[in-house]
């Protein structure tokens, strides 16, 4: 049985893992899932150092806007 069937698995934290693996498009897919799930970890978008490599991407600015965080 998968862990996600027993416990909440944050899409945001999965996105962080993919960022560490330099999988930029997959990271954004998981960040989008985090947004759709209203993942509470999204409050860290502006300060999470692991996401620094995504900040220049227009998709990141769009996500910040939709979450309600300043760019």
PDB file of N, CA, C and O in Angstrom:
ATOM      1  N   UNK A   1       0.842  -1.178   0.000  1.00  0.00           N
ATOM      2  CA  UNK A   1       0.000   0.000   0.000  1.00  0.00           C
ATOM      3  C   UNK A   1       0.888   1.242   0.000  1.00  0.00           C
ATOM      4  O   UNK A   1       1.895   1.292   0.707  1.00  0.00           O
ATOM      5  N   UNK A   2       0.518   2.224  -0.782  1.00  0.00           N
ATOM      6  CA  UNK A   2       1.353   3.416  -0.868  1.00  0.00           C
ATOM      7  C   UNK A   2       1.175   4.295   0.363  1.00  0.00           C
ATOM      8  O   UNK A   2       0.121   4.302   0.999  1.00  0.00           O
ATOM      9  N   UNK A   3       2.220   5.025   0.678  1.00  0.00           N
ATOM     10  CA  UNK A   3       2.218   5.907   1.843  1.00  0.00           C
ATOM     11  C   UNK A   3       1.123   6.959   1.735  1.00  0.00           C
ATOM     12  O   UNK A   3       0.507   7.321   2.738  1.00  0.00           O
ATOM     13  N   UNK A   4       0.874   7.453   0.515  1.00  0.00           N
ATOM     14  CA  UNK A   4      -0.110   8.518   0.340  1.00  0.00           C
ATOM     15  C   UNK A   4      -1.532   8.061   0.652  1.00  0.00           C
ATOM     16  O   UNK A   4      -2.420   8.895   0.835  1.00  0.00           O
ATOM     17  N   UNK A   5      -1.758   6.764   0.716  1.00  0.00           N
ATOM     18  CA  UNK A   5      -3.084   6.270   1.088  1.00  0.00           C
ATOM     19  C   UNK A   5      -3.266   6.242   2.599  1.00  0.00           C
ATOM     20  O   UNK A   5      -4.394   6.189   3.090  1.00  0.00           O
ATOM     21  N   UNK A   6      -2.162   6.279   3.340  1.00  0.00           N
ATOM     22  CA  UNK A   6      -2.226   6.268   4.797  1.00  0.00           C
ATOM     23  C   UNK A   6      -1.976   7.636   5.407  1.00  0.00           C
ATOM     24  O   UNK A   6      -2.557   7.973   6.439  1.00  0.00           O
ATOM     25  N   UNK A   7      -1.113   8.430   4.775  1.00  0.00           N
ATOM     26  CA  UNK A   7      -0.699   9.722   5.310  1.00  0.00           C
ATOM     27  C   UNK A   7      -0.692  10.759   4.190  1.00  0.00           C
ATOM     28  O   UNK A   7      -0.560  10.429   3.012  1.00  0.00           O
ATOM     29  N   UNK A   8      -0.838  12.015   4.588  1.00  0.00           N
ATOM     30  CA  UNK A   8      -0.753  13.108   3.622  1.00  0.00           C
ATOM     31  C   UNK A   8       0.682  13.203   3.112  1.00  0.00           C
ATOM     32  O   UNK A   8       1.627  13.232   3.900  1.00  0.00           O
ATOM     33  N   UNK A   9       0.836  13.251   1.812  1.00  0.00           N
ATOM     34  CA  UNK A   9       2.139  13.454   1.180  1.00  0.00           C
ATOM     35  C   UNK A   9       2.049  14.771   0.429  1.00  0.00           C
ATOM     36  O   UNK A   9       1.275  14.905  -0.519  1.00  0.00           O
ATOM     37  N   UNK A  10       2.835  15.732   0.853  1.00  0.00           N
ATOM     38  CA  UNK A  10       2.775  17.078   0.308  1.00  0.00           C
ATOM     39  C   UNK A  10       3.307  17.144  -1.125  1.00  0.00           C
ATOM     40  O   UNK A  10       4.452  16.764  -1.373  1.00  0.00           O
ATOM     41  N   UNK A  11       2.490  17.621  -2.069  1.00  0.00           N
ATOM     42  CA  UNK A  11       2.989  17.819  -3.435  1.00  0.00           C
ATOM     43  C   UNK A  11       4.122  18.851  -3.475  1.00  0.00           C
ATOM     44  O   UNK A  11       5.018  18.765  -4.314  1.00  0.00           O
ATOM     45  N   UNK A  12       4.074  19.814  -2.572  1.00  0.00           N
ATOM     46  CA  UNK A  12       5.130  20.818  -2.494  1.00  0.00           C
ATOM     47  C   UNK A  12       6.470  20.162  -2.187  1.00  0.00           C
ATOM     48  O   UNK A  12       7.478  20.464  -2.826  1.00  0.00           O
ATOM     49  N   UNK A  13       6.477  19.267  -1.212  1.00  0.00           N
ATOM     50  CA  UNK A  13       7.737  18.605  -0.844  1.00  0.00           C
ATOM     51  C   UNK A  13       8.234  17.688  -1.960  1.00  0.00           C
ATOM     52  O   UNK A  13       9.441  17.517  -2.131  1.00  0.00           O
ATOM     53  N   UNK A  14       7.325  17.106  -2.706  1.00  0.00           N
ATOM     54  CA  UNK A  14       7.732  16.312  -3.868  1.00  0.00           C
ATOM     55  C   UNK A  14       8.366  17.234  -4.908  1.00  0.00           C
ATOM     56  O   UNK A  14       9.357  16.872  -5.543  1.00  0.00           O
ATOM     57  N   UNK A  15       7.791  18.424  -5.080  1.00  0.00           N
ATOM     58  CA  UNK A  15       8.376  19.407  -6.002  1.00  0.00           C
ATOM     59  C   UNK A  15       9.792  19.777  -5.584  1.00  0.00           C
ATOM     60  O   UNK A  15      10.677  19.911  -6.429  1.00  0.00           O
ATOM     61  N   UNK A  16      10.007  19.943  -4.285  1.00  0.00           N
ATOM     62  CA  UNK A  16      11.348  20.269  -3.781  1.00  0.00           C
ATOM     63  C   UNK A  16      12.336  19.158  -4.131  1.00  0.00           C
ATOM     64  O   UNK A  16      13.481  19.432  -4.489  1.00  0.00           O
ATOM     65  N   UNK A  17      11.902  17.931  -4.032  1.00  0.00           N
ATOM     66  CA  UNK A  17      12.767  16.799  -4.393  1.00  0.00           C
ATOM     67  C   UNK A  17      13.132  16.873  -5.870  1.00  0.00           C
ATOM     68  O   UNK A  17      14.297  16.701  -6.231  1.00  0.00           O
ATOM     69  N   UNK A  18      12.149  17.125  -6.724  1.00  0.00           N
ATOM     70  CA  UNK A  18      12.430  17.206  -8.159  1.00  0.00           C
ATOM     71  C   UNK A  18      13.322  18.403  -8.493  1.00  0.00           C
ATOM     72  O   UNK A  18      14.107  18.338  -9.439  1.00  0.00           O
ATOM     73  N   UNK A  19      13.213  19.482  -7.739  1.00  0.00           N
ATOM     74  CA  UNK A  19      14.117  20.614  -7.944  1.00  0.00           C
ATOM     75  C   UNK A  19      15.549  20.182  -7.665  1.00  0.00           C
ATOM     76  O   UNK A  19      16.467  20.534  -8.406  1.00  0.00           O
ATOM     77  N   UNK A  20      15.731  19.426  -6.606  1.00  0.00           N
ATOM     78  CA  UNK A  20      17.068  18.933  -6.256  1.00  0.00           C
ATOM     79  C   UNK A  20      17.631  17.999  -7.316  1.00  0.00           C
ATOM     80  O   UNK A  20      18.847  17.858  -7.447  1.00  0.00           O
ATOM     81  N   UNK A  21      16.749  17.367  -8.067  1.00  0.00           N
ATOM     82  CA  UNK A  21      17.168  16.471  -9.149  1.00  0.00           C
ATOM     83  C   UNK A  21      17.293  17.198 -10.491  1.00  0.00           C
ATOM     84  O   UNK A  21      17.541  16.573 -11.522  1.00  0.00           O
ATOM     85  N   UNK A  22      17.119  18.528 -10.467  1.00  0.00           N
ATOM     86  CA  UNK A  22      17.205  19.379 -11.664  1.00  0.00           C
ATOM     87  C   UNK A  22      16.148  19.005 -12.705  1.00  0.00           C
ATOM     88  O   UNK A  22      16.393  19.098 -13.908  1.00  0.00           O
ATOM     89  N   UNK A  23      14.998  18.591 -12.245  1.00  0.00           N
ATOM     90  CA  UNK A  23      13.864  18.248 -13.121  1.00  0.00           C
ATOM     91  C   UNK A  23      12.877  19.418 -13.089  1.00  0.00           C
ATOM     92  O   UNK A  23      11.837  19.350 -12.433  1.00  0.00           O
ATOM     93  N   UNK A  24      13.217  20.482 -13.801  1.00  0.00           N
ATOM     94  CA  UNK A  24      12.467  21.737 -13.720  1.00  0.00           C
ATOM     95  C   UNK A  24      10.999  21.586 -14.113  1.00  0.00           C
ATOM     96  O   UNK A  24      10.120  22.052 -13.388  1.00  0.00           O
ATOM     97  N   UNK A  25      10.722  20.952 -15.232  1.00  0.00           N
ATOM     98  CA  UNK A  25       9.329  20.822 -15.670  1.00  0.00           C
ATOM     99  C   UNK A  25       8.514  19.962 -14.714  1.00  0.00           C
ATOM    100  O   UNK A  25       7.359  20.274 -14.425  1.00  0.00           O
ATOM    101  N   UNK A  26       9.104  18.897 -14.230  1.00  0.00           N
ATOM    102  CA  UNK A  26       8.408  18.045 -13.270  1.00  0.00           C
ATOM    103  C   UNK A  26       8.189  18.800 -11.958  1.00  0.00           C
ATOM    104  O   UNK A  26       7.161  18.626 -11.303  1.00  0.00           O
ATOM    105  N   UNK A  27       9.142  19.626 -11.579  1.00  0.00           N
ATOM    106  CA  UNK A  27       8.974  20.459 -10.383  1.00  0.00           C
ATOM    107  C   UNK A  27       7.742  21.336 -10.524  1.00  0.00           C
ATOM    108  O   UNK A  27       6.928  21.425  -9.605  1.00  0.00           O
ATOM    109  N   UNK A  28       7.605  21.986 -11.680  1.00  0.00           N
ATOM    110  CA  UNK A  28       6.443  22.853 -11.877  1.00  0.00           C
ATOM    111  C   UNK A  28       5.139  22.062 -11.923  1.00  0.00           C
ATOM    112  O   UNK A  28       4.101  22.565 -11.492  1.00  0.00           O
ATOM    113  N   UNK A  29       5.173  20.852 -12.429  1.00  0.00           N
ATOM    114  CA  UNK A  29       3.973  20.013 -12.405  1.00  0.00           C
ATOM    115  C   UNK A  29       3.542  19.752 -10.956  1.00  0.00           C
ATOM    116  O   UNK A  29       2.356  19.819 -10.636  1.00  0.00           O
ATOM    117  N   UNK A  30       4.505  19.458 -10.093  1.00  0.00           N
ATOM    118  CA  UNK A  30       4.180  19.186  -8.694  1.00  0.00           C
ATOM    119  C   UNK A  30       3.808  20.454  -7.937  1.00  0.00           C
ATOM    120  O   UNK A  30       2.976  20.409  -7.030  1.00  0.00           O
ATOM    121  N   UNK A  31       4.410  21.577  -8.294  1.00  0.00           N
ATOM    122  CA  UNK A  31       4.002  22.842  -7.676  1.00  0.00           C
ATOM    123  C   UNK A  31       2.563  23.181  -8.061  1.00  0.00           C
ATOM    124  O   UNK A  31       1.807  23.718  -7.252  1.00  0.00           O
ATOM    125  N   UNK A  32       2.197  22.867  -9.287  1.00  0.00           N
ATOM    126  CA  UNK A  32       0.818  23.084  -9.723  1.00  0.00           C
ATOM    127  C   UNK A  32      -0.126  22.174  -8.940  1.00  0.00           C
ATOM    128  O   UNK A  32      -1.211  22.605  -8.549  1.00  0.00           O
ATOM    129  N   UNK A  33       0.267  20.931  -8.709  1.00  0.00           N
ATOM    130  CA  UNK A  33      -0.548  20.028  -7.899  1.00  0.00           C
ATOM    131  C   UNK A  33      -0.663  20.560  -6.469  1.00  0.00           C
ATOM    132  O   UNK A  33      -1.718  20.456  -5.842  1.00  0.00           O
ATOM    133  N   UNK A  34       0.420  21.124  -5.968  1.00  0.00           N
ATOM    134  CA  UNK A  34       0.393  21.715  -4.627  1.00  0.00           C
ATOM    135  C   UNK A  34      -0.592  22.878  -4.581  1.00  0.00           C
ATOM    136  O   UNK A  34      -1.327  23.032  -3.606  1.00  0.00           O
ATOM    137  N   UNK A  35      -0.607  23.687  -5.621  1.00  0.00           N
ATOM    138  CA  UNK A  35      -1.546  24.803  -5.683  1.00  0.00           C
ATOM    139  C   UNK A  35      -2.987  24.296  -5.710  1.00  0.00           C
ATOM    140  O   UNK A  35      -3.843  24.798  -4.981  1.00  0.00           O
ATOM    141  N   UNK A  36      -3.242  23.314  -6.540  1.00  0.00           N
ATOM    142  CA  UNK A  36      -4.590  22.754  -6.655  1.00  0.00           C
ATOM    143  C   UNK A  36      -5.053  22.132  -5.339  1.00  0.00           C
ATOM    144  O   UNK A  36      -6.238  22.169  -5.007  1.00  0.00           O
ATOM    145  N   UNK A  37      -4.111  21.562  -4.596  1.00  0.00           N
ATOM    146  CA  UNK A  37      -4.432  20.921  -3.312  1.00  0.00           C
ATOM    147  C   UNK A  37      -4.420  21.915  -2.148  1.00  0.00           C
ATOM    148  O   UNK A  37      -4.701  21.555  -1.004  1.00  0.00           O
ATOM    149  N   UNK A  38      -4.088  23.169  -2.461  1.00  0.00           N
ATOM    150  CA  UNK A  38      -3.965  24.203  -1.418  1.00  0.00           C
ATOM    151  C   UNK A  38      -2.995  23.761  -0.332  1.00  0.00           C
ATOM    152  O   UNK A  38      -3.260  23.887   0.864  1.00  0.00           O
ATOM    153  N   UNK A  39      -1.877  23.246  -0.785  1.00  0.00           N
ATOM    154  CA  UNK A  39      -0.842  22.737   0.114  1.00  0.00           C
ATOM    155  C   UNK A  39      -0.347  23.868   1.022  1.00  0.00           C
ATOM    156  O   UNK A  39       0.064  24.918   0.527  1.00  0.00           O
ATOM    157  N   UNK A  40      -0.380  23.669   2.324  1.00  0.00           N
ATOM    158  CA  UNK A  40       0.046  24.734   3.238  1.00  0.00           C
ATOM    159  C   UNK A  40       1.528  25.096   3.121  1.00  0.00           C
ATOM    160  O   UNK A  40       1.925  26.188   3.527  1.00  0.00           O
ATOM    161  N   UNK A  41       2.336  24.213   2.584  1.00  0.00           N
ATOM    162  CA  UNK A  41       3.762  24.510   2.414  1.00  0.00           C
ATOM    163  C   UNK A  41       4.025  25.594   1.369  1.00  0.00           C
ATOM    164  O   UNK A  41       5.142  26.106   1.292  1.00  0.00           O
ATOM    165  N   UNK A  42       3.037  25.950   0.575  1.00  0.00           N
ATOM    166  CA  UNK A  42       3.226  26.987  -0.441  1.00  0.00           C
ATOM    167  C   UNK A  42       3.606  28.335   0.172  1.00  0.00           C
ATOM    168  O   UNK A  42       4.121  29.205  -0.531  1.00  0.00           O
ATOM    169  N   UNK A  43       3.365  28.517   1.448  1.00  0.00           N
ATOM    170  CA  UNK A  43       3.753  29.783   2.088  1.00  0.00           C
ATOM    171  C   UNK A  43       5.275  29.976   2.068  1.00  0.00           C
ATOM    172  O   UNK A  43       5.762  31.086   2.281  1.00  0.00           O
ATOM    173  N   UNK A  44       6.019  28.906   1.816  1.00  0.00           N
ATOM    174  CA  UNK A  44       7.484  28.975   1.789  1.00  0.00           C
ATOM    175  C   UNK A  44       8.055  29.262   0.404  1.00  0.00           C
ATOM    176  O   UNK A  44       9.274  29.306   0.239  1.00  0.00           O
ATOM    177  N   UNK A  45       7.206  29.455  -0.579  1.00  0.00           N
ATOM    178  CA  UNK A  45       7.691  29.685  -1.947  1.00  0.00           C
ATOM    179  C   UNK A  45       8.710  30.822  -2.030  1.00  0.00           C
ATOM    180  O   UNK A  45       9.718  30.703  -2.727  1.00  0.00           O
ATOM    181  N   UNK A  46       8.453  31.907  -1.333  1.00  0.00           N
ATOM    182  CA  UNK A  46       9.326  33.085  -1.423  1.00  0.00           C
ATOM    183  C   UNK A  46      10.672  32.901  -0.726  1.00  0.00           C
ATOM    184  O   UNK A  46      11.627  33.609  -1.048  1.00  0.00           O
ATOM    185  N   UNK A  47      10.768  31.978   0.209  1.00  0.00           N
ATOM    186  CA  UNK A  47      11.983  31.890   1.022  1.00  0.00           C
ATOM    187  C   UNK A  47      12.735  30.571   0.901  1.00  0.00           C
ATOM    188  O   UNK A  47      13.852  30.459   1.406  1.00  0.00           O
ATOM    189  N   UNK A  48      12.167  29.594   0.262  1.00  0.00           N
ATOM    190  CA  UNK A  48      12.807  28.271   0.160  1.00  0.00           C
ATOM    191  C   UNK A  48      14.034  28.359  -0.754  1.00  0.00           C
ATOM    192  O   UNK A  48      13.877  28.546  -1.960  1.00  0.00           O
ATOM    193  N   UNK A  49      15.260  28.228  -0.207  1.00  0.00           N
ATOM    194  CA  UNK A  49      16.471  28.359  -1.024  1.00  0.00           C
ATOM    195  C   UNK A  49      16.579  27.324  -2.146  1.00  0.00           C
ATOM    196  O   UNK A  49      17.174  27.606  -3.185  1.00  0.00           O
ATOM    197  N   UNK A  50      16.023  26.155  -1.955  1.00  0.00           N
ATOM    198  CA  UNK A  50      16.098  25.111  -2.985  1.00  0.00           C
ATOM    199  C   UNK A  50      15.415  25.563  -4.272  1.00  0.00           C
ATOM    200  O   UNK A  50      15.748  25.080  -5.354  1.00  0.00           O
ATOM    201  N   UNK A  51      14.466  26.484  -4.159  1.00  0.00           N
ATOM    202  CA  UNK A  51      13.716  26.950  -5.330  1.00  0.00           C
ATOM    203  C   UNK A  51      14.372  28.136  -6.030  1.00  0.00           C
ATOM    204  O   UNK A  51      13.815  28.654  -6.998  1.00  0.00           O
ATOM    205  N   UNK A  52      15.527  28.573  -5.573  1.00  0.00           N
ATOM    206  CA  UNK A  52      16.194  29.738  -6.170  1.00  0.00           C
ATOM    207  C   UNK A  52      16.388  29.601  -7.674  1.00  0.00           C
ATOM    208  O   UNK A  52      16.275  30.590  -8.399  1.00  0.00           O
ATOM    209  N   UNK A  53      16.674  28.418  -8.150  1.00  0.00           N
ATOM    210  CA  UNK A  53      16.892  28.209  -9.581  1.00  0.00           C
ATOM    211  C   UNK A  53      15.633  28.357 -10.427  1.00  0.00           C
ATOM    212  O   UNK A  53      15.719  28.388 -11.655  1.00  0.00           O
ATOM    213  N   UNK A  54      14.469  28.448  -9.796  1.00  0.00           N
ATOM    214  CA  UNK A  54      13.209  28.587 -10.522  1.00  0.00           C
ATOM    215  C   UNK A  54      12.718  30.029 -10.587  1.00  0.00           C
ATOM    216  O   UNK A  54      11.816  30.340 -11.366  1.00  0.00           O
ATOM    217  N   UNK A  55      13.288  30.893  -9.798  1.00  0.00           N
ATOM    218  CA  UNK A  55      12.746  32.246  -9.636  1.00  0.00           C
ATOM    219  C   UNK A  55      12.718  33.066 -10.917  1.00  0.00           C
ATOM    220  O   UNK A  55      11.856  33.933 -11.058  1.00  0.00           O
ATOM    221  N   UNK A  56      13.621  32.827 -11.849  1.00  0.00           N
ATOM    222  CA  UNK A  56      13.641  33.581 -13.108  1.00  0.00           C
ATOM    223  C   UNK A  56      12.606  33.067 -14.113  1.00  0.00           C
ATOM    224  O   UNK A  56      12.339  33.727 -15.117  1.00  0.00           O
ATOM    225  N   UNK A  57      12.036  31.917 -13.855  1.00  0.00           N
ATOM    226  CA  UNK A  57      11.060  31.314 -14.766  1.00  0.00           C
ATOM    227  C   UNK A  57       9.714  32.018 -14.605  1.00  0.00           C
ATOM    228  O   UNK A  57       9.251  32.188 -13.477  1.00  0.00           O
ATOM    229  N   UNK A  58       9.078  32.430 -15.696  1.00  0.00           N
ATOM    230  CA  UNK A  58       7.780  33.112 -15.615  1.00  0.00           C
ATOM    231  C   UNK A  58       6.704  32.269 -14.913  1.00  0.00           C
ATOM    232  O   UNK A  58       5.770  32.819 -14.330  1.00  0.00           O
ATOM    233  N   UNK A  59       6.832  30.961 -14.967  1.00  0.00           N
ATOM    234  CA  UNK A  59       5.857  30.096 -14.283  1.00  0.00           C
ATOM    235  C   UNK A  59       5.920  30.288 -12.770  1.00  0.00           C
ATOM    236  O   UNK A  59       4.911  30.162 -12.075  1.00  0.00           O
ATOM    237  N   UNK A  60       7.111  30.593 -12.273  1.00  0.00           N
ATOM    238  CA  UNK A  60       7.262  30.809 -10.837  1.00  0.00           C
ATOM    239  C   UNK A  60       6.561  32.097 -10.409  1.00  0.00           C
ATOM    240  O   UNK A  60       5.851  32.122  -9.404  1.00  0.00           O
ATOM    241  N   UNK A  61       6.767  33.163 -11.180  1.00  0.00           N
ATOM    242  CA  UNK A  61       6.100  34.442 -10.889  1.00  0.00           C
ATOM    243  C   UNK A  61       4.585  34.288 -10.956  1.00  0.00           C
ATOM    244  O   UNK A  61       3.861  34.856 -10.138  1.00  0.00           O
ATOM    245  N   UNK A  62       4.108  33.520 -11.932  1.00  0.00           N
ATOM    246  CA  UNK A  62       2.671  33.278 -12.058  1.00  0.00           C
ATOM    247  C   UNK A  62       2.145  32.526 -10.840  1.00  0.00           C
ATOM    248  O   UNK A  62       1.078  32.853 -10.320  1.00  0.00           O
ATOM    249  N   UNK A  63       2.882  31.530 -10.389  1.00  0.00           N
ATOM    250  CA  UNK A  63       2.469  30.761  -9.214  1.00  0.00           C
ATOM    251  C   UNK A  63       2.433  31.658  -7.972  1.00  0.00           C
ATOM    252  O   UNK A  63       1.486  31.595  -7.188  1.00  0.00           O
ATOM    253  N   UNK A  64       3.451  32.481  -7.797  1.00  0.00           N
ATOM    254  CA  UNK A  64       3.459  33.417  -6.655  1.00  0.00           C
ATOM    255  C   UNK A  64       2.217  34.301  -6.686  1.00  0.00           C
ATOM    256  O   UNK A  64       1.571  34.507  -5.659  1.00  0.00           O
ATOM    257  N   UNK A  65       1.888  34.819  -7.858  1.00  0.00           N
ATOM    258  CA  UNK A  65       0.726  35.686  -8.013  1.00  0.00           C
ATOM    259  C   UNK A  65      -0.550  34.947  -7.624  1.00  0.00           C
ATOM    260  O   UNK A  65      -1.386  35.480  -6.893  1.00  0.00           O
ATOM    261  N   UNK A  66      -0.695  33.724  -8.114  1.00  0.00           N
ATOM    262  CA  UNK A  66      -1.914  32.958  -7.826  1.00  0.00           C
ATOM    263  C   UNK A  66      -2.032  32.559  -6.360  1.00  0.00           C
ATOM    264  O   UNK A  66      -3.131  32.464  -5.814  1.00  0.00           O
ATOM    265  N   UNK A  67      -0.881  32.328  -5.733  1.00  0.00           N
ATOM    266  CA  UNK A  67      -0.882  31.988  -4.310  1.00  0.00           C
ATOM    267  C   UNK A  67      -1.181  33.227  -3.466  1.00  0.00           C
ATOM    268  O   UNK A  67      -1.660  33.122  -2.337  1.00  0.00           O
ATOM    269  N   UNK A  68      -0.892  34.406  -4.032  1.00  0.00           N
ATOM    270  CA  UNK A  68      -1.134  35.654  -3.317  1.00  0.00           C
ATOM    271  C   UNK A  68       0.096  36.194  -2.625  1.00  0.00           C
ATOM    272  O   UNK A  68       0.001  36.978  -1.682  1.00  0.00           O
ATOM    273  N   UNK A  69       1.268  35.761  -3.109  1.00  0.00           N
ATOM    274  CA  UNK A  69       2.529  36.230  -2.553  1.00  0.00           C
ATOM    275  C   UNK A  69       3.146  37.270  -3.486  1.00  0.00           C
ATOM    276  O   UNK A  69       2.986  37.169  -4.702  1.00  0.00           O
ATOM    277  N   UNK A  70       3.848  38.266  -2.944  1.00  0.00           N
ATOM    278  CA  UNK A  70       4.490  39.252  -3.812  1.00  0.00           C
ATOM    279  C   UNK A  70       5.630  38.625  -4.613  1.00  0.00           C
ATOM    280  O   UNK A  70       6.300  37.706  -4.143  1.00  0.00           O
ATOM    281  N   UNK A  71       5.838  39.131  -5.820  1.00  0.00           N
ATOM    282  CA  UNK A  71       6.927  38.574  -6.662  1.00  0.00           C
ATOM    283  C   UNK A  71       8.312  38.909  -6.131  1.00  0.00           C
ATOM    284  O   UNK A  71       9.314  38.513  -6.726  1.00  0.00           O
TER     285      UNK A  71
END
